[in-house]
């Protein structure tokens, strides 16, 4: 089993205590096998289990390792590649769908937090898109 990937250490890696999963040492039956115990894999496993499916999650490393444990844990509808870029590839409706999907994901996370009574300091805040030093103002205008 791999330990942690990458070279950086986040605050979560230093402070969180995660469960140690059992080792898969034989056959197991389930309706769905999710490969990957990061935020995406665990989220889909959670949704499938809530829908009544039997689910097994497999990973070659610790739970939530890799990119998941290195995030800043902020949720945002802003995209690194910008919506105007998505619009150039997929049209206005495609960019609109992408924005709606991000907003819907954040809404679902908030609903899970409330439903499961997760104490995590979830707070909605205004976000601002700004230019880095030397950035092109045209990028903000297009966005």
N, CA, C and O atoms as a MOPAC input file, in Angstrom:
PM7 MOZYME 1SCF
protein

 N      0.83900 1    -1.16800 1     0.00000 1
 C      0.00000 1     0.00000 1     0.00000 1
 C      0.88600 1     1.23300 1     0.00000 1
 O      1.83100 1     1.32800 1     0.78300 1
 N      0.57700 1     2.18200 1    -0.88400 1
 C      1.31600 1     3.43900 1    -0.91800 1
 C      1.00200 1     4.25400 1     0.32900 1
 O     -0.10400 1     4.17700 1     0.86300 1
 N      1.94500 1     5.01300 1     0.77900 1
 C      1.65600 1     5.96600 1     1.84300 1
 C      1.06400 1     7.19100 1     1.15200 1
 O      0.16200 1     7.03900 1     0.32900 1
 N      1.52000 1     8.35100 1     1.44500 1
 C      0.95200 1     9.55900 1     0.86200 1
 C      1.72200 1     9.94000 1    -0.40100 1
 O      2.94000 1     9.78000 1    -0.47500 1
 N      0.98700 1    10.44600 1    -1.39100 1
 C      1.63700 1    10.89400 1    -2.61100 1
 C      1.95600 1    12.37600 1    -2.50100 1
 O      1.39300 1    13.07400 1    -1.65800 1
 N      2.82900 1    12.84500 1    -3.32300 1
 C      3.14100 1    14.26500 1    -3.34400 1
 C      4.18100 1    14.66900 1    -2.31900 1
 O      4.64100 1    13.85900 1    -1.51600 1
 N      4.54000 1    15.94900 1    -2.36700 1
 C      5.61500 1    16.43600 1    -1.51700 1
 C      5.16600 1    17.49100 1    -0.51400 1
 O      5.93100 1    17.84400 1     0.38300 1
 N      3.94100 1    18.00300 1    -0.64400 1
 C      3.48900 1    19.04200 1     0.27100 1
 C      2.72000 1    18.42800 1     1.43100 1
 O      2.25100 1    17.29300 1     1.35100 1
 N      2.59800 1    19.19500 1     2.51300 1
 C      1.84400 1    18.75700 1     3.67900 1
 C      0.80700 1    19.82900 1     4.00500 1
 O      1.15700 1    20.98800 1     4.22800 1
 N     -0.45800 1    19.44400 1     4.03100 1
 C     -1.53600 1    20.38400 1     4.34100 1
 C     -1.83600 1    20.35000 1     5.83100 1
 O     -1.35600 1    19.48000 1     6.55800 1
 N     -2.63700 1    21.31200 1     6.27200 1
 C     -3.05300 1    21.34500 1     7.66800 1
 C     -3.86000 1    20.09300 1     8.01100 1
 O     -3.80200 1    19.61000 1     9.14100 1
 N     -4.61500 1    19.56600 1     7.03800 1
 C     -5.43600 1    18.37400 1     7.28700 1
 C     -4.54500 1    17.16500 1     7.56200 1
 O     -4.84400 1    16.34800 1     8.43200 1
 N     -3.46600 1    17.06300 1     6.82200 1
 C     -2.55700 1    15.93100 1     7.00500 1
 C     -1.93600 1    15.96500 1     8.40400 1
 O     -1.65000 1    14.92200 1     8.99100 1
 N     -1.73500 1    17.15700 1     8.92000 1
 C     -1.08800 1    17.30400 1    10.22100 1
 C     -2.06400 1    17.15200 1    11.38300 1
 O     -1.64800 1    16.81500 1    12.49100 1
 N     -3.36700 1    17.39600 1    11.15100 1
 C     -4.30400 1    17.46000 1    12.26800 1
 C     -5.41700 1    16.42200 1    12.24300 1
 O     -5.96000 1    16.10100 1    13.30000 1
 N     -5.77500 1    15.89100 1    11.09400 1
 C     -6.92400 1    14.98400 1    11.00400 1
 C     -6.54100 1    13.55500 1    11.38500 1
 O     -5.44500 1    13.07800 1    11.09100 1
 N     -7.47200 1    12.90400 1    12.04100 1
 C     -7.31500 1    11.49000 1    12.33900 1
 C     -8.33400 1    10.74400 1    11.48600 1
 O     -9.54100 1    10.88800 1    11.68100 1
 N     -7.85100 1     9.96100 1    10.55800 1
 C     -8.72900 1     9.23800 1     9.65000 1
 C     -8.82000 1     7.77500 1    10.05400 1
 O     -7.89100 1     7.22500 1    10.64600 1
 N     -9.93700 1     7.15500 1     9.73300 1
 C    -10.04900 1     5.72200 1    10.03300 1
 C     -9.07400 1     4.92100 1     9.17000 1
 O     -8.74700 1     5.31300 1     8.05000 1
 N     -8.62600 1     3.81200 1     9.70400 1
 C     -7.76800 1     2.91200 1     8.94700 1
 C     -8.65800 1     1.85100 1     8.32200 1
 O     -9.28600 1     1.06500 1     9.03200 1
 N     -8.71400 1     1.82500 1     7.00000 1
 C     -9.60000 1     0.84700 1     6.35400 1
 C     -9.04600 1    -0.56800 1     6.47700 1
 O     -7.84900 1    -0.78000 1     6.67100 1
 N     -9.95200 1    -1.51600 1     6.35700 1
 C     -9.49500 1    -2.90500 1     6.37500 1
 C     -8.85200 1    -3.24200 1     5.03600 1
 O     -9.15200 1    -2.62000 1     4.01600 1
 N     -7.98200 1    -4.21400 1     5.04900 1
 C     -7.30700 1    -4.66800 1     3.84100 1
 C     -8.20500 1    -5.67100 1     3.13400 1
 O     -8.77100 1    -6.56200 1     3.76700 1
 N     -8.33200 1    -5.52600 1     1.84500 1
 C     -9.11000 1    -6.47700 1     1.05300 1
 C     -8.23900 1    -7.70400 1     0.81500 1
 O     -7.34000 1    -7.68900 1    -0.02500 1
 N     -8.51700 1    -8.76000 1     1.56400 1
 C     -7.67100 1    -9.95600 1     1.47000 1
 C     -8.44100 1   -11.16700 1     0.95500 1
 O     -8.01700 1   -12.30900 1     1.12900 1
 N     -9.56100 1   -10.90300 1     0.33000 1
 C    -10.35800 1   -11.98800 1    -0.23400 1
 C    -11.45600 1   -11.41800 1    -1.11500 1
 O    -11.44700 1   -10.23100 1    -1.44000 1
 N    -12.38700 1   -12.25200 1    -1.49600 1
 C    -13.50300 1   -11.81400 1    -2.31900 1
 C    -14.52500 1   -11.06800 1    -1.46800 1
 O    -14.72500 1   -11.38600 1    -0.29500 1
 N    -15.15600 1   -10.08700 1    -2.06400 1
 C    -16.22400 1    -9.33800 1    -1.40900 1
 C    -17.27200 1    -9.03500 1    -2.46600 1
 O    -16.94100 1    -8.77300 1    -3.62300 1
 N    -18.49700 1    -9.07100 1    -2.07800 1
 C    -19.57900 1    -8.79200 1    -3.02100 1
 C    -20.21800 1    -7.44800 1    -2.75900 1
 O    -20.39300 1    -7.05200 1    -1.60700 1
 N    -20.56400 1    -6.75300 1    -3.80600 1
 C    -21.26600 1    -5.47400 1    -3.71800 1
 C    -21.88000 1    -5.18800 1    -5.07300 1
 O    -21.45000 1    -5.72800 1    -6.09200 1
 N    -22.88700 1    -4.33600 1    -5.07400 1
 C    -23.48700 1    -3.92500 1    -6.34300 1
 C    -22.56700 1    -2.99100 1    -7.11300 1
 O    -22.54800 1    -2.99400 1    -8.34300 1
 N    -21.79500 1    -2.18400 1    -6.36800 1
 C    -20.92400 1    -1.19100 1    -6.99900 1
 C    -19.56600 1    -1.21600 1    -6.32000 1
 O    -19.47400 1    -1.28400 1    -5.09400 1
 N    -18.51700 1    -1.16100 1    -7.12200 1
 C    -17.15600 1    -1.00100 1    -6.61800 1
 C    -16.66200 1     0.36400 1    -7.08200 1
 O    -16.59800 1     0.64400 1    -8.27900 1
 N    -16.31400 1     1.20600 1    -6.11400 1
 C    -15.76600 1     2.52600 1    -6.41100 1
 C    -14.25900 1     2.43400 1    -6.23500 1
 O    -13.77100 1     2.01300 1    -5.18600 1
 N    -13.53100 1     2.83000 1    -7.26100 1
 C    -12.07300 1     2.81400 1    -7.19200 1
 C    -11.60300 1     4.22600 1    -6.87600 1
 O    -11.76800 1     5.14800 1    -7.67400 1
 N    -11.01400 1     4.37400 1    -5.69200 1
 C    -10.49900 1     5.66400 1    -5.27000 1
 C    -11.22900 1     6.17300 1    -4.04700 1
 O    -12.44800 1     6.34400 1    -4.07300 1
 N    -10.49100 1     6.41800 1    -2.97200 1
 C    -11.07200 1     6.89100 1    -1.71800 1
 C    -10.75400 1     8.35800 1    -1.47200 1
 O    -10.58000 1     8.78300 1    -0.33000 1
 N    -10.67900 1     9.13000 1    -2.55900 1
 C    -10.55400 1    10.58300 1    -2.44800 1
 C    -11.94800 1    11.18600 1    -2.35300 1
 O    -12.93100 1    10.46000 1    -2.20300 1
 N    -12.03800 1    12.49600 1    -2.44000 1
 C    -13.32900 1    13.17000 1    -2.27400 1
 C    -14.32800 1    12.73700 1    -3.34000 1
 O    -15.51000 1    12.58500 1    -3.03100 1
 N    -13.90100 1    12.53600 1    -4.56800 1
 C    -14.83900 1    12.13300 1    -5.61700 1
 C    -15.35400 1    10.71500 1    -5.37600 1
 O    -16.56000 1    10.47300 1    -5.42500 1
 N    -14.44400 1     9.78200 1    -5.11500 1
 C    -14.85000 1     8.40200 1    -4.88600 1
 C    -15.71700 1     8.25000 1    -3.65800 1
 O    -16.73300 1     7.55600 1    -3.70200 1
 N    -15.33500 1     8.88800 1    -2.55400 1
 C    -16.12100 1     8.79000 1    -1.32900 1
 C    -17.47900 1     9.46600 1    -1.47100 1
 O    -18.46600 1     9.00400 1    -0.89900 1
 N    -17.53300 1    10.55800 1    -2.23200 1
 C    -18.81400 1    11.24200 1    -2.45200 1
 C    -19.77500 1    10.36300 1    -3.24000 1
 O    -20.94900 1    10.25300 1    -2.88500 1
 N    -19.28900 1     9.74200 1    -4.30000 1
 C    -20.17500 1     8.88800 1    -5.09600 1
 C    -20.56700 1     7.64500 1    -4.30900 1
 O    -21.69800 1     7.17300 1    -4.42600 1
 N    -19.64800 1     7.10900 1    -3.50900 1
 C    -19.98600 1     5.95500 1    -2.67200 1
 C    -21.07000 1     6.33500 1    -1.66400 1
 O    -22.00200 1     5.56200 1    -1.44100 1
 N    -20.96100 1     7.48800 1    -1.06900 1
 C    -21.96200 1     7.98200 1    -0.11800 1
 C    -23.33000 1     8.08500 1    -0.79900 1
 O    -24.32800 1     7.60200 1    -0.26500 1
 N    -23.37300 1     8.70900 1    -1.96800 1
 C    -24.64500 1     8.88000 1    -2.68200 1
 C    -25.24800 1     7.53200 1    -3.08400 1
 O    -26.45800 1     7.33400 1    -2.97700 1
 N    -24.41600 1     6.62300 1    -3.53900 1
 C    -24.91000 1     5.29400 1    -3.91200 1
 C    -25.44300 1     4.54500 1    -2.69100 1
 O    -26.49000 1     3.90300 1    -2.77600 1
 N    -24.75300 1     4.61400 1    -1.57800 1
 C    -25.21200 1     3.95000 1    -0.35300 1
 C    -26.53500 1     4.54300 1     0.11700 1
 O    -27.42200 1     3.81000 1     0.55500 1
 N    -26.67400 1     5.85700 1     0.03100 1
 C    -27.95000 1     6.50700 1     0.40300 1
 C    -29.07500 1     6.08500 1    -0.52600 1
 O    -30.24200 1     6.07900 1    -0.13600 1
 N    -28.72000 1     5.73000 1    -1.75900 1
 C    -29.72400 1     5.26800 1    -2.72600 1
 C    -30.02300 1     3.78100 1    -2.55600 1
 O    -30.79400 1     3.20700 1    -3.32400 1
 N    -29.41400 1     3.16400 1    -1.55200 1
 C    -29.71200 1     1.77000 1    -1.25100 1
 C    -28.81100 1     0.74400 1    -1.90300 1
 O    -29.07800 1    -0.45400 1    -1.81600 1
 N    -27.76700 1     1.18000 1    -2.54400 1
 C    -26.83700 1     0.24600 1    -3.18900 1
 C    -25.80800 1    -0.24600 1    -2.18400 1
 O    -25.42000 1     0.48600 1    -1.27300 1
 N    -25.37100 1    -1.48000 1    -2.35000 1
 C    -24.23700 1    -1.96000 1    -1.55800 1
 C    -22.97500 1    -1.54400 1    -2.30200 1
 O    -22.85500 1    -1.75000 1    -3.51000 1
 N    -22.03800 1    -0.95500 1    -1.56600 1
 C    -20.87300 1    -0.32700 1    -2.18000 1
 C    -19.61000 1    -0.77400 1    -1.45600 1
 O    -19.58400 1    -0.88000 1    -0.23000 1
 N    -18.57100 1    -1.03200 1    -2.22800 1
 C    -17.24500 1    -1.23200 1    -1.66800 1
 C    -16.32200 1    -0.20500 1    -2.32800 1
 O    -16.39400 1     0.02400 1    -3.53500 1
 N    -15.45400 1     0.40900 1    -1.51800 1
 C    -14.50000 1     1.39500 1    -2.01700 1
 C    -13.10700 1     0.79000 1    -1.87800 1
 O    -12.73800 1     0.31200 1    -0.80500 1
 N    -12.34200 1     0.81200 1    -2.95500 1
 C    -10.96900 1     0.31700 1    -2.91100 1
 C    -10.01900 1     1.44100 1    -3.30400 1
 O    -10.34800 1     2.29500 1    -4.12700 1
 N     -8.84700 1     1.42200 1    -2.70600 1
 C     -7.82000 1     2.41800 1    -3.00300 1
 C     -6.47100 1     1.78700 1    -2.71400 1
 O     -6.38000 1     0.85600 1    -1.91400 1
 N     -5.42800 1     2.28000 1    -3.35400 1
 C     -4.08900 1     1.73900 1    -3.11300 1
 C     -3.32800 1     2.51100 1    -2.04700 1
 O     -2.13000 1     2.29900 1    -1.85600 1
 N     -4.02100 1     3.40400 1    -1.35500 1
 C     -3.36800 1     4.20200 1    -0.32700 1
 C     -4.34600 1     4.57400 1     0.75800 1
 O     -5.45900 1     4.04800 1     0.80100 1
 N     -3.94800 1     5.47400 1     1.63700 1
 C     -4.81500 1     5.90200 1     2.73100 1
 C     -6.07200 1     6.61800 1     2.22900 1
 O     -6.09300 1     7.16500 1     1.12700 1
 N     -7.10500 1     6.60400 1     3.05000 1
 C     -8.33100 1     7.33700 1     2.73300 1
 C     -7.99200 1     8.81500 1     2.54900 1
 O     -7.22800 1     9.38900 1     3.32500 1
 N     -8.56500 1     9.41300 1     1.52300 1
 C     -8.44400 1    10.84600 1     1.25400 1
 C     -6.99600 1    11.30100 1     1.04800 1
 O     -6.66500 1    12.45400 1     1.32300 1
 N     -6.14400 1    10.41100 1     0.57200 1
 C     -4.76900 1    10.83800 1     0.29900 1
 C     -4.68500 1    11.42200 1    -1.11000 1
 O     -5.70200 1    11.50500 1    -1.79900 1
 N     -3.53600 1    11.81100 1    -1.53400 1
 C     -3.37700 1    12.40400 1    -2.86700 1
 C     -3.85200 1    13.84100 1    -2.88800 1
 O     -3.60900 1    14.59600 1    -1.94700 1
 N     -4.52900 1    14.22200 1    -3.96000 1
 C     -5.00100 1    15.60600 1    -4.11400 1
 C     -5.97500 1    15.99800 1    -3.01700 1
 O     -5.94000 1    17.13100 1    -2.53700 1
 N     -6.84600 1    15.08000 1    -2.61300 1
 C     -7.86500 1    15.40900 1    -1.62400 1
 C     -7.25400 1    15.95000 1    -0.33700 1
 O     -7.73900 1    16.94400 1     0.20200 1
 N     -6.20600 1    15.31800 1     0.15900 1
 C     -5.64200 1    15.76500 1     1.43100 1
 C     -4.79200 1    17.02600 1     1.28300 1
 O     -4.34200 1    17.58500 1     2.28400 1
 N     -4.56900 1    17.47300 1     0.06900 1
 C     -3.74800 1    18.66300 1    -0.14700 1
 C     -4.56400 1    19.88800 1    -0.53700 1
 O     -3.99400 1    20.92500 1    -0.87700 1
 N     -5.88200 1    19.78600 1    -0.49300 1
 C     -6.71100 1    20.92300 1    -0.89500 1
 C     -6.77200 1    21.96000 1     0.20700 1
 O     -6.39900 1    21.70000 1     1.35200 1
 N     -7.24600 1    23.13000 1    -0.15600 1
 C     -7.48700 1    24.17500 1     0.83000 1
 C     -8.88400 1    24.03700 1     1.42000 1
 O     -9.24200 1    24.78000 1     2.33400 1
 N     -9.67400 1    23.10200 1     0.91400 1
 C    -11.02500 1    22.81100 1     1.38900 1
 C    -11.99700 1    23.95700 1     1.13500 1
 O    -13.04300 1    24.03100 1     1.77900 1
 N    -11.66900 1    24.84000 1     0.21600 1
 C    -12.65500 1    25.85700 1    -0.13800 1
 C    -13.41600 1    25.37100 1    -1.36200 1
 O    -12.86200 1    24.69500 1    -2.22900 1
 N    -14.67700 1    25.72300 1    -1.41600 1
 C    -15.54900 1    25.33400 1    -2.51900 1
 C    -15.85100 1    26.58400 1    -3.31500 1
 O    -16.17700 1    27.62300 1    -2.74100 1
 N    -15.74900 1    26.49800 1    -4.61500 1
 C    -15.88900 1    27.68900 1    -5.43500 1
 C    -16.47400 1    27.34200 1    -6.79300 1
 O    -16.25100 1    26.25700 1    -7.33000 1
 N    -17.21800 1    28.27800 1    -7.32700 1
 C    -17.71800 1    28.13100 1    -8.69500 1
 C    -16.75700 1    28.72300 1    -9.71100 1
 O    -16.96700 1    28.58300 1   -10.91500 1
 N    -15.70800 1    29.38000 1    -9.24200 1
 C    -14.71200 1    29.94500 1   -10.16200 1
 C    -13.86700 1    28.81200 1   -10.74600 1
 O    -13.53200 1    27.85300 1   -10.05100 1
 N    -13.53400 1    28.93300 1   -12.00400 1
 C    -12.73700 1    27.91300 1   -12.68300 1
 C    -11.37400 1    28.47200 1   -13.05400 1
 O    -11.25500 1    29.62800 1   -13.46100 1
 N    -10.35000 1    27.64400 1   -12.91000 1
 C     -9.01000 1    28.06600 1   -13.31900 1
 C     -8.95600 1    28.39300 1   -14.80100 1
 O     -8.27500 1    29.33400 1   -15.20900 1
 N     -9.67700 1    27.61200 1   -15.61200 1
 C     -9.64300 1    27.81300 1   -17.06400 1
 C    -10.63800 1    28.85300 1   -17.55000 1
 O    -10.67900 1    29.14800 1   -18.74400 1
 N    -11.42800 1    29.40800 1   -16.66600 1
 C    -12.36800 1    30.48400 1   -16.94600 1
 C    -13.57200 1    30.02300 1   -17.77400 1
 O    -13.46500 1    29.15200 1   -18.63800 1
 N    -14.70000 1    30.62800 1   -17.48100 1
 C    -15.93900 1    30.29100 1   -18.18700 1
 C    -15.90600 1    30.74900 1   -19.64500 1
 O    -16.48400 1    30.09900 1   -20.51600 1
 N    -15.23100 1    31.86400 1   -19.90800 1
 C    -15.17300 1    32.30100 1   -21.30300 1
 C    -14.44200 1    31.28000 1   -22.16500 1
 O    -14.73900 1    31.13500 1   -23.35100 1
 N    -13.48100 1    30.57000 1   -21.56600 1
 C    -12.78600 1    29.51400 1   -22.31100 1
 C    -13.73400 1    28.33000 1   -22.54900 1
 O    -13.79200 1    27.78900 1   -23.65300 1
 N    -14.46200 1    27.94100 1   -21.52400 1
 C    -15.45700 1    26.87100 1   -21.71200 1
 C    -16.48200 1    27.26000 1   -22.76300 1
 O    -16.88300 1    26.43400 1   -23.58200 1
 N    -16.90700 1    28.52000 1   -22.74100 1
 C    -17.88000 1    28.98500 1   -23.72000 1
 C    -17.32600 1    28.88300 1   -25.13900 1
 O    -18.06100 1    28.55100 1   -26.06900 1
 N    -16.03900 1    29.16400 1   -25.30900 1
 C    -15.44200 1    29.06100 1   -26.64700 1
 C    -15.40600 1    27.60700 1   -27.12300 1
 O    -15.44200 1    27.34500 1   -28.32500 1
 N    -15.33600 1    26.66400 1   -26.18100 1
 C    -15.30600 1    25.23800 1   -26.53300 1
 C    -16.69300 1    24.62000 1   -26.65000 1
 O    -16.93500 1    23.79600 1   -27.53200 1
 N    -17.61800 1    25.02100 1   -25.75000 1
 C    -18.89700 1    24.32900 1   -25.64000 1
 C    -20.11500 1    25.23300 1   -25.76900 1
 O    -21.24300 1    24.78300 1   -25.56800 1
 N    -19.90100 1    26.49600 1   -26.10100 1
 C    -21.01500 1    27.41100 1   -26.27300 1
 C    -21.50000 1    27.97400 1   -24.95100 1
 O    -21.09400 1    27.53800 1   -23.87300 1
 N    -22.38900 1    28.96400 1   -25.06900 1
 C    -22.91100 1    29.63000 1   -23.87500 1
 C    -23.64900 1    28.64400 1   -22.96700 1
 O    -23.49100 1    28.69300 1   -21.74700 1
 N    -24.44300 1    27.76100 1   -23.54000 1
 C    -25.19000 1    26.79000 1   -22.72800 1
 C    -24.24400 1    25.82700 1   -22.01300 1
 O    -24.49900 1    25.46100 1   -20.86600 1
 N    -23.17000 1    25.41400 1   -22.65900 1
 C    -22.19500 1    24.53700 1   -22.01700 1
 C    -21.53900 1    25.20200 1   -20.81600 1
 O    -21.35200 1    24.56800 1   -19.77800 1
 N    -21.18900 1    26.47600 1   -20.95300 1
 C    -20.59900 1    27.21700 1   -19.83600 1
 C    -21.62200 1    27.38700 1   -18.71500 1
 O    -21.28100 1    27.30500 1   -17.53500 1
 N    -22.87700 1    27.62600 1   -19.09500 1
 C    -23.94600 1    27.77800 1   -18.10600 1
 C    -24.14600 1    26.47000 1   -17.32100 1
 O    -24.34600 1    26.49500 1   -16.10600 1
 N    -24.09000 1    25.33700 1   -18.02200 1
 C    -24.23900 1    24.02500 1   -17.37400 1
 C    -23.07800 1    23.77700 1   -16.41100 1
 O    -23.28200 1    23.26200 1   -15.31200 1
 N    -21.87000 1    24.13800 1   -16.81800 1
 C    -20.70800 1    23.96600 1   -15.94000 1
 C    -20.86900 1    24.78600 1   -14.66200 1
 O    -20.60300 1    24.29100 1   -13.56700 1
 N    -21.30300 1    26.03600 1   -14.79800 1
 C    -21.50500 1    26.88600 1   -13.61700 1
 C    -22.58800 1    26.30300 1   -12.71700 1
 O    -22.43500 1    26.26900 1   -11.49600 1
 N    -23.67500 1    25.84700 1   -13.31600 1
 C    -24.76700 1    25.26200 1   -12.52900 1
 C    -24.31800 1    23.99000 1   -11.81700 1
 O    -24.74400 1    23.72700 1   -10.69200 1
 N    -23.46200 1    23.20100 1   -12.46200 1
 C    -23.00700 1    21.95600 1   -11.83800 1
 C    -22.13500 1    22.24400 1   -10.61500 1
 O    -22.22500 1    21.53900 1    -9.61000 1
 N    -21.29900 1    23.26900 1   -10.69500 1
 C    -20.47300 1    23.64800 1    -9.54500 1
 C    -21.34600 1    24.14400 1    -8.39800 1
 O    -21.14200 1    23.76300 1    -7.24500 1
 N    -22.31200 1    24.98700 1    -8.71300 1
 C    -23.21300 1    25.50500 1    -7.67600 1
 C    -24.02100 1    24.37000 1    -7.05600 1
 O    -24.22200 1    24.34400 1    -5.84200 1
 N    -24.48000 1    23.44000 1    -7.87300 1
 C    -25.24400 1    22.29900 1    -7.37300 1
 C    -24.39700 1    21.41500 1    -6.46000 1
 O    -24.89200 1    20.92000 1    -5.44700 1
 N    -23.14100 1    21.21500 1    -6.80400 1
 C    -22.24700 1    20.40600 1    -5.97100 1
 C    -22.05700 1    21.05000 1    -4.59700 1
 O    -22.06200 1    20.35400 1    -3.58200 1
 N    -21.89300 1    22.35800 1    -4.56000 1
 C    -21.73600 1    23.05400 1    -3.28400 1
 C    -23.01500 1    22.94400 1    -2.46700 1
 O    -22.96500 1    22.72900 1    -1.25600 1
 N    -24.16800 1    23.09200 1    -3.13300 1
 C    -25.45500 1    22.92900 1    -2.43900 1
 C    -25.57600 1    21.52700 1    -1.84500 1
 O    -26.05500 1    21.37200 1    -0.72200 1
 N    -25.15100 1    20.51400 1    -2.58200 1
 C    -25.23100 1    19.12900 1    -2.10900 1
 C    -24.30000 1    18.90700 1    -0.91900 1
 O    -24.66900 1    18.22800 1     0.03900 1
 N    -23.11800 1    19.46500 1    -0.97300 1
 C    -22.19800 1    19.34600 1     0.16500 1
 C    -22.80900 1    19.99300 1     1.40100 1
 O    -22.73200 1    19.43400 1     2.49500 1
 N    -23.40600 1    21.15300 1     1.23800 1
 C    -24.05600 1    21.81300 1     2.37600 1
 C    -25.19300 1    20.94900 1     2.91300 1
 O    -25.36100 1    20.84400 1     4.12800 1
 N    -25.97100 1    20.33100 1     2.03600 1
 C    -27.07700 1    19.46400 1     2.46800 1
 C    -26.55800 1    18.24300 1     3.22700 1
 O    -27.14400 1    17.84300 1     4.23300 1
 N    -25.46400 1    17.65000 1     2.75100 1
 C    -24.86700 1    16.49400 1     3.44000 1
 C    -24.37700 1    16.90300 1     4.83000 1
 O    -24.58100 1    16.17500 1     5.80200 1
 N    -23.74200 1    18.04700 1     4.92100 1
 C    -23.25200 1    18.54500 1     6.21000 1
 C    -24.40900 1    18.68000 1     7.18800 1
 O    -24.29400 1    18.28300 1     8.34800 1
 N    -25.52800 1    19.24200 1     6.72500 1
 C    -26.68700 1    19.41000 1     7.59300 1
 C    -27.32200 1    18.06300 1     7.93400 1
 O    -27.63400 1    17.80200 1     9.09600 1
 N    -27.51300 1    17.21700 1     6.94000 1
 C    -28.16300 1    15.91900 1     7.13700 1
 C    -27.37800 1    15.03000 1     8.08900 1
 O    -27.96200 1    14.33500 1     8.92000 1
 N    -26.04900 1    15.05100 1     7.96600 1
 C    -25.19100 1    14.18000 1     8.77000 1
 C    -24.66900 1    14.86000 1    10.03700 1
 O    -23.90300 1    14.26500 1    10.79500 1
 N    -25.08700 1    16.10300 1    10.26200 1
 C    -24.63500 1    16.88000 1    11.43700 1
 C    -23.11500 1    16.89200 1    11.55400 1
 O    -22.55300 1    16.61900 1    12.61500 1
 N    -22.46700 1    17.21500 1    10.44400 1
 C    -21.00300 1    17.26200 1    10.40200 1
 C    -20.53100 1    18.61500 1    10.92100 1
 O    -20.93800 1    19.65800 1    10.40800 1
 N    -19.69100 1    18.59800 1    11.91700 1
 C    -19.13600 1    19.82900 1    12.46900 1
 C    -17.87000 1    20.17900 1    11.69300 1
 O    -16.81100 1    19.59100 1    11.91300 1
 N    -17.99300 1    21.14400 1    10.78300 1
 C    -16.84700 1    21.45900 1     9.93300 1
 C    -16.72600 1    22.94200 1     9.62100 1
 O    -15.91100 1    23.32500 1     8.78100 1
 N    -17.50600 1    23.77300 1    10.26500 1
 C    -17.43600 1    25.22400 1    10.05500 1
 C    -17.75600 1    25.63500 1     8.62200 1
 O    -17.20200 1    26.61600 1     8.12500 1
 N    -18.64500 1    24.89900 1     7.94900 1
 C    -19.06300 1    25.28500 1     6.60200 1
 C    -19.68900 1    26.67500 1     6.67300 1
 O    -20.59400 1    26.92000 1     7.47100 1
 N    -19.20200 1    27.56800 1     5.84100 1
 C    -19.71400 1    28.93400 1     5.78600 1
 C    -19.71800 1    29.40200 1     4.34200 1
 O    -18.74100 1    29.21700 1     3.61700 1
 N    -20.81400 1    30.00500 1     3.93300 1
 C    -20.86100 1    30.61000 1     2.59700 1
 C    -20.32500 1    32.03800 1     2.69500 1
 O    -20.73600 1    32.82100 1     3.55100 1
 N    -19.40000 1    32.35000 1     1.79500 1
 C    -18.78300 1    33.67400 1     1.75800 1
 C    -18.80500 1    34.19800 1     0.33400 1
 O    -18.82700 1    33.42500 1    -0.62400 1
 N    -18.79800 1    35.51100 1     0.20400 1
 C    -18.65700 1    36.09600 1    -1.12300 1
 C    -17.26100 1    35.79100 1    -1.65200 1
 O    -16.28900 1    35.76200 1    -0.89700 1
 N    -17.17900 1    35.56700 1    -2.94100 1
 C    -15.89300 1    35.34400 1    -3.58200 1
 C    -15.60100 1    36.46400 1    -4.56400 1
 O    -16.51400 1    37.09300 1    -5.09800 1
 N    -14.34300 1    36.70100 1    -4.79100 1
 C    -13.94300 1    37.77500 1    -5.69000 1
 C    -12.86600 1    37.25500 1    -6.63000 1
 O    -11.93000 1    36.57900 1    -6.20400 1
 N    -13.00300 1    37.57000 1    -7.89000 1
 C    -12.00400 1    37.21700 1    -8.88600 1
 C    -11.16300 1    38.46600 1    -9.13800 1
 O    -11.69000 1    39.52600 1    -9.47500 1
 N     -9.87100 1    38.32900 1    -8.97100 1
 C     -8.99900 1    39.47800 1    -9.17600 1
 C     -7.78200 1    39.04200 1    -9.96800 1
 O     -7.48200 1    37.85400 1   -10.08700 1
 N     -7.10200 1    40.01900 1   -10.49700 1
 C     -5.92800 1    39.76100 1   -11.32000 1
 C     -4.68200 1    39.58300 1   -10.47100 1
 O     -4.51900 1    40.24900 1    -9.44900 1
 N     -3.81500 1    38.69600 1   -10.89000 1
 C     -2.51500 1    38.62500 1   -10.22200 1
 C     -1.66400 1    39.81500 1   -10.66900 1
 O     -2.00200 1    40.47400 1   -11.65200 1
 N     -0.58200 1    40.09800 1    -9.97300 1
 C      0.29600 1    41.19000 1   -10.41400 1
 C      0.68200 1    40.99500 1   -11.88300 1
 O      1.11700 1    39.91500 1   -12.28300 1
 N      0.51900 1    42.04300 1   -12.66700 1
 C      0.85600 1    41.98300 1   -14.08900 1
 C     -0.21300 1    41.32100 1   -14.94000 1
 O     -0.02100 1    41.13800 1   -16.14200 1
 N     -1.36200 1    40.95100 1   -14.31900 1
 C     -2.43600 1    40.29600 1   -15.06800 1
 C     -3.08500 1    41.22400 1   -16.08000 1
 O     -2.98700 1    42.44600 1   -15.96800 1
 N     -3.74300 1    40.64300 1   -17.06200 1
 C     -4.38300 1    41.39000 1   -18.13100 1
 C     -5.83200 1    41.70400 1   -17.76400 1
 O     -6.62300 1    40.77600 1   -17.59600 1
 N     -6.20600 1    42.98000 1   -17.63200 1
 C     -7.59000 1    43.35200 1   -17.29200 1
 C     -8.61700 1    42.77600 1   -18.26500 1
 O     -9.78100 1    42.60100 1   -17.90600 1
 N     -8.19800 1    42.48700 1   -19.47000 1
 C     -9.12000 1    41.90600 1   -20.46400 1
 C     -9.65900 1    40.56000 1   -19.99100 1
 O    -10.78500 1    40.18900 1   -20.32300 1
 N     -8.86100 1    39.83100 1   -19.21900 1
 C     -9.30800 1    38.52900 1   -18.71400 1
 C    -10.53100 1    38.69600 1   -17.81100 1
 O    -11.48200 1    37.92100 1   -17.91400 1
 N    -10.51900 1    39.69000 1   -16.93500 1
 C    -11.68000 1    39.93300 1   -16.07900 1
 C    -12.88700 1    40.37700 1   -16.88700 1
 O    -14.01400 1    39.96900 1   -16.60600 1
 N    -12.65100 1    41.21600 1   -17.89300 1
 C    -13.75500 1    41.68500 1   -18.72400 1
 C    -14.42100 1    40.51300 1   -19.43500 1
 O    -15.64800 1    40.42000 1   -19.46500 1
 N    -13.61300 1    39.61400 1   -20.01000 1
 C    -14.15900 1    38.45500 1   -20.72500 1
 C    -14.89500 1    37.52700 1   -19.76900 1
 O    -15.93000 1    36.96200 1   -20.12100 1
 N    -14.36800 1    37.37000 1   -18.57300 1
 C    -14.99100 1    36.46700 1   -17.61200 1
 C    -16.32600 1    37.01400 1   -17.14600 1
 O    -17.00000 1    36.38600 1   -16.33000 1

